[in-house]
Amino acid sequence: MRLVWFRNDLRLADNPALRHGCADEEPVAALFIISPTQWRQHKMALIRQRFILAQVDVLGRELAALGIPLHLLRVETFAEVPAALTDLCRELGVTRLYANQAIELDEQRRDHGVTAALAEQEVSCHWLNGCCVLPPGRVLTGGREMFKVFTPFSRAWFKALDEDGFVIHRAPAPRGEPLPWQPLAERTFVDEGLGELTPDPRWPVGEAEALRRLHAFLEQGVLDYGETRDFPAQGGTSVLSPYLAAGIVSPRQCVAALQQRLGARPQSKAQPGFVWLNELIWREFYRHLLVLIPTLSMNRPFKTETAALPWSWDPDAFAAWCAGRTGYPIVDAAMRCLNATGWMHNRLRMIVASFLTKDLHIHWRLGEDYFMSQLIDGDLAANNGGWQWAAGTGADAAPYFRVFNPTTQGQRFDPQGEFIRTWVTELADVPAAYVHQPHDWLRLKGRQDYPAPMVDHAVARVRAIEMFRDLEKT
C-alpha cells in the first residue's frame, strides 16, 4: 500500500506526490491531517482554515471517484504527527509514503520526525517538489550557493527553467470502483473548535474554479497587468493567491498557461506578460529564501543587524491600524477590506505595511502576524518577505529612506477615491478633490465621524529615517 499525504497541494493535476504514488498498480490511499491547535499557533486565519477544509471536501470526493480513499486525521500539533502517522501506516499496511516537501521550519521538523518514525516501521518516505516551479536548491550562483538577492536569482531562474523544462501532469486515471465520501460537515471531529465550516461564497473552491480564474485573467487581464495591477478599484490582478497558497493550482500550471496564452515564455520587461511572470518568480524567491535562511520562520530579520532597531509595540496605535481608524483614507480602506473579505490588493499591502512600520514605527512582526490572522491567502514565505521588504529589514528591501506617503499613494492609485468610498463609508459623500485629505471638508460640514490623522507623516518619516541612520552608526 502507498500513502499520499496532502498538505498545501490540494489538487489532483500536476501533483508530484500523487503522480508518483499512483505510478504502478499497487493500492493507493490518501491522507489529510487537520491540526487546529498548530494552525492557531501559526496565526492561520479562520477564513483560510475554512477555505482549506472546503477544498479537502472537494478533493476527498474527487479522489473517491477515482477509487482512492482519503483518510482524515485530527492531530492537534505537529509534534504528535509522527506517532499518529505511524499508527495509520501500520493499520493500512503502508510501505511507502509520498508527499510534496514543506519549506517552513516547523513543517520541516515535523517531516524529519515522520521520516525517522516511519523508518523504524520500514516505511520509506518520498519528498517531492510541488510548491515551486523549480525546487529550492536548483537555482544557484556560480559558486553553487543559493541567492539572497532577487535580480540575479530571477536571471538564474530563467536559465535553469530553460535547461530543465517541465511537464504538467494530468490527474491520475481511476484506480478502481468509485468509493463513498462522507462530507466534512457530517464529521463532528472535524469542526470542533473551528466553528461553522461553511466557506466564504466569495472564494469558491475546486481546481475547476482555480483554472477558470487563471484562464479568465490570461484572456482578459495579463496583457494590461503592468498598467492596471496597482489600482485596487480596477480589479487588474489575477486574484489567484488563495488558490496558490492552498495548492489548488500550481505555479507550474500558471507558467504553462501563460506560455500557451502568449505562444512563448516572456523573457524581458518589454514583452507582454512578463510583469505577471515576475510576480511568480518573486513568490519562488521568497520560498527558496525560507529554505536557505530557516530563521526567517522564527520572526528573525533577514538583515540581522536590524534586530536592534527600536521598534514600537504601542497597543493602542496598533489596534487603530488593525481596525482601519488611522485617519489616512487609503490605509483605512485597505484594512477594512482585509477585515471584511480576508484579502488585500498587493499595492495596498505595501501601503499599509509601510504605514505601520515607517509612520507608526511599530514592529513588522505585529503586522506580519495580523495579516496571517486575517488573510485567506496567508503564506509564510510571501507574507514574511513582503513585510520585511516594507520594513527595510529584508532581502531586496526598499532603501530605508524610501518611505511611502500614504496620501500621495492614495492619490496616485485610487485617484477618484472609488476604493476608499467603498470601504470607508464615512467618506462616501466626500468629493474626489477632498477624499484623500477629507478632514477640512468634514470640519466645514460639522462632521466628526472620521478620525483625525494619527501622526504627521512628514514628522514620522524623518523619525523612521533617523532610526535606520542611527543603526548604521552603531
Steps between C-alpha positions, in 0.01 A plus 500: 500500500616851412384805693486850348501774765334821383605828662513836314450320170127433496466404134497197273679648198871582498546345842838319513421309819173369362654421162784298652265334747285380210794396281416128504216261584570489873199614708500870595340687787514872576522702820431849627586602858298768678707677767285777655726571797805529275305714255410740779863512615593595144231773505313338211190702416166331561393588146808317370429196719147481362625549145749216540245263654247582228763405242583181693130412473512543122829313477368209706199466275714513185749247636211270598374517141843370393485215750750662739383539860596822680563444872460790739696525823459770760838545667516819703870581466782411264689332784230233515495430127782238480329270751156544343637438152690193617178354640311566177773347285501191719122472482490537119811296426681795339850442367559833326397855587492773236469872574603831348770663710427779745727803517407649840717413800232345725367298210850379409560393859168314493599324177843403634321345797268311266793368296676374811187345654393324181851371433464292816191343341689448171280754323695710252421871461518677166501882507439678171480858371143613464516858627741665256565500128864422581581333833701684766867427438464488122557872434861567601777754461820422311642400837220242542328697776138609528420862419420773753421771243204487265632637169785248454265230632247581228765484227624165628139379537433562130821321405422199719145480368627507142737216587252286693169569334194348661191295426153552647363161600131423488299362787544121543269259327237312703654220705188303584132530567378835636490520878255678732598834651360641820497884488708674764192681632370162617818415692478652843870451580595737216331819616562487875641839586481617141138609506281494191685346207301682231755667269479863393297515175742763367763229479360189324724196527597236246766455236249593231440838667873565538562421133198707397646800681843437354379480140258792540789715621727385219231573243392835636760649732854378459590726207399811695623371836802731513274805461203391714643289781558791741146637493279317750174637361575355155531131588808460283658209691445126457364449857656153487701530822256298722507217246879505473540512879278194547651324200170478312694619198877463462749769397608273215142495371506880509824523303385238251168676444679833451732344243204347317313832501795697361659232285829528691630576846570876535864573580520876551300796629429611144301182427129458583434285805846546650383717790262228622759227449741711703254489792504120482881511508488724811279231657767241413777720637335541839439126525859416411617761750296339778687174440838673486440704818285300745510783756254687276244252633592609853409871487861598432594770248684416179741786574611384842630843606145642479399290802634794704254754354294669775158397371186604684250247641230760576178295540262792447667616180514143374129447577410815305699373200333159520152654513561745217472808722828677422356811337677420171223394257692259276647322804163475671324377186762230450480376858121496504499307173740246652289460812180452299623279215821328611690642203692815413629637170880481476556875461291555811706242691808709431326823601365374832825319585698815436257699713526261795878480494608841369221729627406327825847339540331181623688171468435322172444174690167631631386584149622168363304310767188708448503438126534125561206514742278658234618397155338220302828477305725508807835351397801530727761550228312768305361672807834514681680607186255781434501630855877499528528672162269778621672530837847528348625185674470247219652383176479760223338728756401850401780736608426628848469856371222397259185544707156478343289813543152355567323808364684518169479121463123531527490789256709308250338157519140587595476845339121531510473335841285213371670240716506730802128576479417131470660413833507822702129570498543822701666646191244378245374851427833681507589650160796349317699819544494455878468125555871441563520784752139529614540661840456867402196414289347296783569780747318750278203263496509478878583130494725307735423144388846433352816507714770761466838375371681301768836648409650776289651303211782749441614480861458120515701458182795691644490285814497179296805610303678598822437151645690341214773763486562461870528126446768553236708700751511220757 
